[in-house]
Amino acid sequence: MLAAGAVAGIVATAVASSGKGADKKLPAAEKLPSAGASPEPSFSSVAPPPPPNPREFIGSAEKDKAPLTTKSLFPHSKPSLNKRTYKKVATDTTSDCASAAQGGLGSVLSDNGCRKVLRATYVRDGVAVTVGVAVFDTKEAADKAKSQSTGNIAALPDDDGPSFCKGTACRLTANAEGRYAYFTVAGYTSGKAVDSDDTKARTAGRDVSGYTFRRIMARANAQASASVKSPSPKASRTGKASGSGESNKSA
């Protein structure tokens, strides 16, 4: 009887120890998540929209809406170009584009839909440069006019000054930016021909051409900046906007 009871106790112990998962250990209490824990909030940062491309505002008449005159395009009476000072002596605007050109350039401008030509003349040290900016509806038309350019923009002399680049060799440039094609003609106010070794007229033409490019891009940048709406200033508790209400502007 005692032997039978001992065997039964051994069997019961064996059965109790052979259950599935008996060898697996439970994680320690400190590793279990707390019943009251909640996930940390996450915030996604939203990047501000990229600034507009200024060239988009001068690529077509549809977006290029700022006033356009010789005063706005060529505002400086004595611009310093590459550390050389020039004097503006004459300006002109015409919707008859062909009349502001010589040789085959008039037909090129008209055939590509030129709307108007704005000209300005600058002089320095016996050299005069006329730049003519032809305005088109699209960048494609301006690029085409530049690639087809022949002849030259007509020199625009000062009312009281001598004519230049009339029937004599002069230095020419042709470029385009946005819906504008712009051309320069540079020569001597004395009527002397510009030869192939000349650097004075070539330098003047490049100076004025570069200045014109910067003025066109200034127009593009101004319109791009104006298209970005500034955030409204926060109102103070007294109902007045914070800040002094004054702003500084550079000329």
Residue pairs with C-beta under 8 A, 6 or more apart in sequence:
51 224
51 228
52 224
52 227
52 228
53 224
54 217
54 220
54 221
54 223
54 224
55 177
55 178
55 220
56 63
56 224
57 63
57 64
57 219
57 220
57 223
57 224
57 227
58 64
58 139
58 177
58 178
58 179
58 180
58 216
58 219
58 220
58 223
59 138
59 139
59 178
59 179
60 137
60 138
60 139
60 179
61 115
61 136
61 137
61 138
61 179
63 223
64 178
64 179
64 219
64 223
65 223
66 72
66 219
66 222
66 223
68 118
68 135
68 219
69 93
69 118
70 91
70 92
70 93
70 118
70 119
70 120
71 91
72 219
73 118
73 120
73 133
73 215
73 216
73 219
74 88
74 91
74 118
74 120
74 215
76 88
77 87
77 88
78 85
78 86
78 87
78 88
79 85
79 86
79 88
79 122
79 211
80 86
81 207
81 208
81 210
81 211
82 207
82 210
84 124
84 203
84 207
85 124
86 122
86 123
86 124
86 129
86 204
86 207
86 208
87 122
87 123
87 124
88 120
88 121
88 122
89 121
89 122
89 123
89 128
89 158
89 161
90 119
90 120
90 121
90 156
90 157
90 158
90 159
90 161
91 118
91 119
91 120
91 121
91 156
92 100
92 118
92 119
92 120
92 156
93 116
93 117
93 118
93 119
94 100
94 116
94 117
95 115
95 116
97 106
97 109
97 110
97 114
97 115
97 116
97 117
97 134
98 106
98 107
98 109
98 110
99 106
99 154
100 106
100 117
100 119
100 132
100 153
100 154
101 108
101 109
101 117
101 132
101 151
101 152
101 153
101 154
102 151
102 152
102 153
102 154
103 150
103 151
103 152
104 150
104 151
105 149
105 150
105 151
105 152
105 153
105 183
106 151
108 145
108 148
108 149
108 150
108 151
109 117
109 134
109 145
109 181
112 136
112 141
112 142
112 144
112 145
112 148
113 136
113 137
113 141
114 134
114 135
114 136
114 145
115 135
115 136
115 137
116 134
116 135
117 132
117 133
117 134
117 135
117 153
118 132
118 133
118 135
119 130
119 131
119 132
119 133
119 153
119 154
119 156
120 130
120 131
120 156
121 128
121 129
121 130
121 131
121 155
121 156
121 157
121 158
122 128
122 129
122 131
122 204
122 208
123 129
123 158
123 161
123 189
124 204
125 200
126 188
126 189
126 190
126 200
127 186
127 187
127 188
127 189
127 200
127 201
127 204
128 155
128 157
128 161
128 164
128 165
128 186
128 187
128 188
128 189
129 184
129 185
129 186
129 201
129 204
129 205
129 207
129 208
130 153
130 154
130 155
130 156
130 165
130 184
130 185
130 186
131 153
131 182
131 183
131 184
131 208
131 209
131 212
132 153
132 154
132 182
132 183
132 184
133 180
133 181
133 182
133 212
133 216
134 142
134 145
134 180
134 181
134 182
134 183
135 179
135 180
136 142
136 145
136 179
136 180
136 181
137 179
138 179
139 176
139 178
139 179
141 179
142 176
142 177
142 178
142 179
142 180
142 181
143 176
143 181
145 176
145 181
146 174
146 175
146 176
146 181
149 174
149 181
149 183
152 165
152 170
152 172
152 183
152 185
153 183
153 184
153 185
154 185
155 163
155 164
155 165
155 166
155 170
155 185
155 187
157 163
157 164
161 189
162 189
162 190
162 191
163 191
164 170
164 187
164 188
164 189
164 191
165 185
165 186
165 187
166 191
168 187
168 191
168 192
168 193
168 194
169 187
169 193
169 194
169 195
170 185
170 186
170 187
170 193
170 194
170 201
171 184
171 185
171 186
171 187
171 194
171 198
171 201
171 202
171 204
171 205
172 183
172 184
172 185
172 186
172 205
173 183
173 184
173 205
173 206
173 209
174 181
174 182
174 183
175 181
175 182
175 183
175 209
175 212
175 213
176 182
177 213
177 216
177 217
178 216
178 220
180 216
182 209
182 212
182 213
182 216
184 205
184 208
184 209
184 212
185 205
186 194
186 201
186 202
186 204
186 205
186 208
187 193
187 194
187 201
188 194
188 201
194 201
194 202
232 241
233 241
233 242
233 243
234 241
234 242
235 241
235 242
236 242
